[in-house]
Amino acid sequence: MKPSTGYEKAGPVVTVIGTRPEIIKFAPVAKACVASGVSHEMVHTGQHYSYEMDCRIFEDLDLPVPRHNLKIGSGSHAEETAKALVGLEKLFEDLEPALVLVLGDTNSTLAGALAASKLHIPVGHIEAGLRSFDREMPEEKNRVLTDHLSDILFAPTETSAKNLAREGISPRRILITGNTIVDAVGLGLHLLEVKAKEKTRLDVIPDEKFMLLTLHREENVDREDTLRKIMSGVSLASAKVGMNVVFPAHPRTLRRIKQYDIHIPDSIHLTEPKGYLEFLRLERDADVILTDSGGVQEEACILGVPCVTLRRSTERPETIAVGANRLAGLESREIVMGVETMISTSLGWQNPFGDGKAGNRIVDAIVQNGWSNTT
């Protein structure tokens, strides 16, 4: 698997993160690096720019806050990618990493892979091979480009590995590891148990049945007609099944709701964004989850909670194949039908994302290929 780039440096393995889901999914890899004695450095681009929220997630997962934060902030896709690219290039020149790890499909992911590749530094892509086959999604462009820039591709499932092979990527560069989100959910559930025993206070979870809603994708929230249809559908579904909705609103979504003057009924409870453990507890205890997030689709599937995806396509087809998820689209009527269907669905599907040891497999491969400098 090791590329013939001629690049040989004894620096650390450097992971690039830019968003909160990346922190969560990288946590098992960071912990496996520590356990294996692999020198590891985490770099935060600052694409998600709430320092308080990010620090809370690092604290929840018992991770050190990264020494390097580029603080690129929010902007257009070009602005975010360009700022991260410039900052990461300078940092990589200083750190001389043995390997750069990126995860998923964000602008920070693409910037990390491109900066490293231009400097002839080997690139590993965690969560490689995911495809929605919808090129209108900016994330689809990011993940495809990152895969083809990478030297080793950590595919979470057989489906994602087959996607890579169909695009001409050598099977020798592909390793099926499972998804690190399974590791992270297992860690989070354990920490929830510890906090429960310690009587550590978390935000109040409704005693009655409830639905959980997350909504953040620009194609959903930045178009007034689409956002209105989604909120109408969620409201109608809430009334139809007799369940209230807990809605930890993404700052971007909340801004648009206010800008478009969208009425939120009493059955939908808007809250501030949650820390990782609080949100995981909401996911675990919900009766149905409605989301446009790829990661939340995975977490719902792992936790055994029915999911309704508020999109027309998904790069997590495994969740649909096992019966854990339904693509509802964006029309109000379809959202109601999706909720009714998933409430009555049979539970007990098999988790398709692995056994919770993906972080160890990724680090083992890094060591075996000589990309690590042990501490």
C-alpha positions in Angstrom: 0.0 0.0 0.0 2.8 2.4 0.7 3.2 4.9 -2.2 6.5 5.5 -4.1 6.5 9.2 -3.5 10.1 9.3 -2.3 8.9 11.2 0.7 10.4 10.0 3.9 10.0 12.1 7.1 10.1 11.2 10.7 7.5 13.7 11.8 4.1 12.9 13.4 1.0 11.5 11.8 -1.1 14.7 11.3 -4.9 14.6 11.2 -6.8 17.5 9.8 -10.2 18.4 11.3 -12.5 21.3 10.6 -15.9 20.4 11.9 -17.4 18.8 15.0 -18.4 15.5 13.3 -14.7 15.1 12.3 -13.6 15.6 15.9 -16.0 12.8 17.0 -15.0 10.4 14.2 -11.3 11.1 14.6 -11.4 10.5 18.4 -11.0 6.6 18.1 -8.0 7.1 15.8 -6.4 9.6 18.2 -6.9 7.2 21.1 -5.5 4.3 19.1 -2.4 6.3 18.2 -1.8 7.0 21.9 -2.3 3.3 22.8 0.1 2.2 20.0 2.7 4.9 20.8 2.3 6.6 17.4 3.4 10.2 17.3 0.2 12.1 16.4 -0.7 15.8 15.9 -4.2 17.1 15.4 -4.7 20.3 13.3 -8.0 22.2 13.5 -8.8 24.4 10.5 -11.5 26.3 12.4 -14.1 25.7 9.7 -16.6 25.3 12.5 -15.7 28.4 14.4 -17.5 28.1 17.8 -14.5 27.6 20.0 -16.7 26.9 23.0 -18.7 24.1 21.3 -15.5 22.5 19.9 -13.8 22.6 23.3 -16.9 21.0 24.9 -16.6 18.0 22.4 -12.9 17.6 23.1 -13.7 17.6 26.8 -16.6 15.1 26.4 -14.3 12.7 24.5 -11.3 13.3 26.8 -9.2 14.6 24.0 -6.6 17.3 24.1 -7.5 20.5 22.3 -5.3 20.8 19.2 -2.2 23.0 19.5 -2.8 24.3 16.0 -6.0 26.1 14.9 -6.1 28.0 11.6 -9.3 29.9 12.5 -10.4 30.1 8.9 -14.1 30.6 9.9 -17.1 30.4 7.7 -17.2 31.6 4.1 -18.0 30.4 0.6 -16.6 27.1 -0.5 -13.8 28.7 -2.3 -12.9 30.9 0.7 -12.9 28.1 3.2 -10.9 25.7 1.0 -8.4 28.4 -0.1 -7.8 29.6 3.5 -7.3 26.1 4.8 -5.1 25.2 1.9 -2.7 28.1 2.5 -2.6 27.6 6.3 -2.1 23.8 6.0 0.7 24.1 3.5 2.7 26.3 5.8 2.0 24.0 8.8 2.9 20.8 6.9 6.2 22.4 5.9 7.0 23.0 9.6 5.7 19.7 11.0 7.0 17.5 8.2 4.4 14.8 8.8 5.0 11.2 7.9 1.4 10.9 6.9 -1.6 13.3 6.7 -5.0 11.8 7.6 -8.2 13.4 6.5 -11.8 12.3 7.1 -15.0 12.5 5.2 -16.1 15.2 2.7 -15.7 18.8 4.1 -13.8 21.7 2.6 -11.1 21.1 5.2 -10.9 17.4 4.1 -10.2 18.4 0.5 -7.8 21.2 1.5 -5.8 18.8 3.7 -5.5 16.2 1.0 -4.6 18.7 -1.7 -2.0 20.5 0.5 -0.3 17.3 1.5 -0.4 15.8 -2.0 1.2 19.0 -3.5 4.1 18.6 -0.9 4.4 14.8 -1.8 3.2 13.8 1.7 1.3 10.6 1.8 -2.4 11.0 2.4 -4.8 8.6 4.1 -8.5 9.1 3.7 -10.8 7.8 6.4 -14.4 7.2 5.3 -13.3 6.8 1.7 -15.6 5.6 -1.0 -18.9 7.1 0.1 -21.0 8.1 -2.8 -24.4 9.7 -3.1 -24.0 9.9 -6.9 -25.4 13.4 -6.7 -22.8 15.8 -8.1 -24.9 18.8 -7.0 -23.8 18.1 -3.5 -20.5 20.0 -2.7 -19.6 17.1 -0.3 -19.8 14.7 -3.2 -17.2 16.7 -5.1 -15.0 16.9 -2.1 -15.1 13.2 -1.3 -14.4 12.1 -4.9 -11.4 14.4 -5.3 -10.0 13.4 -1.9 -10.2 9.7 -2.7 -8.3 10.2 -6.0 -5.6 12.3 -4.2 -5.1 9.7 -1.4 -2.5 7.0 -1.1 -4.3 4.8 1.3 -8.1 4.6 1.4 -9.8 3.5 4.6 -13.2 2.3 3.3 -15.9 1.8 6.0 -17.9 -0.9 4.2 -17.7 -3.3 1.2 -20.1 -1.0 -0.7 -17.7 2.0 -0.3 -14.7 -0.2 -1.3 -16.6 -1.3 -4.5 -17.3 2.3 -5.3 -13.6 3.0 -5.3 -12.7 0.0 -7.3 -15.2 1.0 -10.0 -13.5 4.4 -10.3 -10.2 2.6 -11.1 -8.5 2.9 -7.7 -6.2 -0.1 -7.1 -7.5 -2.6 -4.5 -4.0 -2.6 -3.1 -4.6 0.9 -1.8 -8.0 0.1 -0.3 -8.6 -1.3 3.2 -12.0 -2.0 4.7 -11.9 -1.0 8.3 -15.4 -0.4 9.5 -16.6 3.1 10.4 -15.0 4.9 13.3 -18.4 6.3 14.2 -19.2 2.9 15.7 -16.1 3.2 18.0 -17.1 6.8 18.9 -20.7 5.8 19.7 -19.5 3.0 21.9 -17.2 5.4 23.7 -20.0 7.9 24.1 -22.4 5.4 25.5 -19.8 4.3 28.0 -19.2 7.9 29.1 -22.9 8.4 29.5 -23.1 5.5 31.8 -20.2 6.9 33.8 -21.8 10.3 34.1 -25.1 8.7 35.1 -23.4 6.9 38.0 -21.6 10.1 38.9 -25.0 11.9 38.8 -23.5 14.4 36.4 -26.2 16.6 35.1 -27.1 16.6 31.4 -29.9 18.6 29.8 -33.4 17.3 30.5 -34.6 14.7 28.0 -38.4 14.5 27.6 -40.1 11.7 29.5 -42.7 11.1 26.8 -42.1 9.8 23.3 -40.4 12.4 21.0 -38.8 12.9 17.6 -35.4 14.4 17.1 -34.7 16.8 14.3 -31.4 18.0 12.9 -31.1 20.3 9.8 -28.1 22.1 8.5 -27.3 21.4 4.8 -27.1 24.6 2.7 -29.4 23.2 0.0 -32.1 22.7 2.6 -31.8 25.7 4.8 -30.5 28.4 2.4 -33.6 28.1 0.2 -36.7 29.6 1.7 -39.2 27.5 -0.1 -37.4 24.3 0.8 -36.9 25.2 4.4 -40.6 26.1 4.7 -41.7 22.7 3.1 -39.4 20.8 5.5 -40.7 22.6 8.6 -44.3 22.2 7.5 -43.7 18.5 6.9 -42.1 18.0 10.3 -45.0 19.9 12.0 -47.6 17.8 10.2 -45.8 14.6 11.1 -45.6 15.7 14.7 -49.4 16.2 14.8 -50.1 13.0 12.8 -48.2 10.7 15.2 -48.8 12.7 18.4 -45.1 13.3 19.2 -43.3 16.5 20.0 -40.1 17.3 18.3 -36.8 18.3 19.9 -34.8 20.5 17.5 -31.2 21.4 18.5 -30.9 24.1 15.9 -27.7 24.6 13.9 -26.7 28.3 14.1 -27.0 28.6 10.3 -30.5 27.1 10.3 -31.6 29.3 13.2 -30.5 32.4 11.3 -32.5 31.3 8.2 -35.6 30.6 10.3 -35.5 34.1 11.7 -34.6 35.7 8.3 -37.5 34.0 6.5 -39.8 34.6 9.5 -40.9 30.9 9.6 -43.4 30.1 12.3 -42.3 27.3 14.6 -45.3 25.6 16.3 -45.3 24.7 20.0 -44.8 21.0 19.2 -41.3 21.7 17.9 -39.0 22.6 20.7 -36.0 24.7 19.5 -32.9 24.3 21.6 -29.3 25.5 21.5 -26.8 23.1 19.9 -25.8 20.3 22.2 -22.5 18.8 23.3 -21.6 15.4 22.0 -22.8 13.4 25.0 -26.1 15.4 25.4 -26.8 14.9 21.7 -26.0 11.2 21.8 -28.4 10.8 24.7 -31.1 12.6 22.7 -30.4 10.2 19.7 -30.5 7.1 21.9 -33.8 8.1 23.6 -35.7 9.4 20.5 -38.4 7.3 18.9 -37.7 8.6 15.5 -34.8 10.8 14.1 -35.4 13.2 11.2 -32.1 14.5 9.7 -30.2 15.7 6.7 -26.9 14.7 8.2 -24.9 11.7 7.0 -23.3 11.1 10.4 -26.7 11.2 12.2 -28.0 8.6 9.7 -25.1 6.4 10.8 -25.6 7.0 14.5 -29.3 6.3 14.3 -28.7 3.0 12.6 -26.0 2.0 15.2 -28.3 3.0 18.1 -31.3 1.1 16.7 -33.4 4.2 16.2 -35.5 4.6 13.0 -34.4 7.4 10.8 -36.1 9.6 8.2 -33.6 11.4 5.9 -34.7 14.8 4.6 -32.8 14.5 1.3 -33.3 13.1 -2.1 -30.1 11.0 -2.0 -27.7 9.5 0.6 -24.1 8.3 0.6 -25.1 5.9 3.4 -27.2 3.4 1.4 -26.3 0.7 3.9 -28.8 2.3 6.3 -31.6 1.9 3.9 -30.6 -1.6 2.9 -30.9 -2.9 6.5 -34.2 -1.1 7.0 -33.0 1.6 9.5 -33.5 4.6 7.2 -36.0 6.0 4.7 -35.3 8.7 2.1 -38.2 11.1 2.4 -37.2 13.8 0.1 -38.2 17.4 0.8 -42.0 17.5 0.2 -44.2 17.8 3.3 -46.5 14.9 2.3 -43.5 12.6 1.8 -42.0 13.6 5.2 -45.2 12.6 6.9 -45.3 9.3 5.1 -41.7 8.7 6.0 -42.3 9.2 9.7 -45.4 7.0 9.7 -43.5 4.2 7.9 -40.5 4.3 10.2 -42.5 4.5 13.4 -44.0 1.2 12.5 -40.9 -0.4 11.1 -39.4 -3.6 12.6 -36.4 -2.8 14.8 -33.4 -5.1 15.4 -31.6 -4.6 12.1 -27.9 -5.5 11.9 -25.4 -2.6 12.1 -23.6 -2.5 8.8 -20.7 -0.3 9.9 -18.4 -2.7 11.7 -17.5 -3.9 15.1 -16.2 -0.8 16.8 -12.5 -1.5 16.1 -12.0 0.7 13.0 -9.6 3.1 14.9 -7.3 0.2 15.8 -7.3 -1.1 12.2 -6.4 2.3 10.8 -3.5 2.8 13.1 -2.3 -0.8 12.6 -2.2 -0.2 8.9 -0.3 3.0 9.4 2.3 1.2 11.5 2.6 -1.7 9.2 3.2 0.6 6.2 6.0 2.5 8.0 4.2 5.8 8.2 4.5 6.2 11.9 7.1 7.7 14.2 6.6 5.9 17.6 7.0 8.0 20.7 
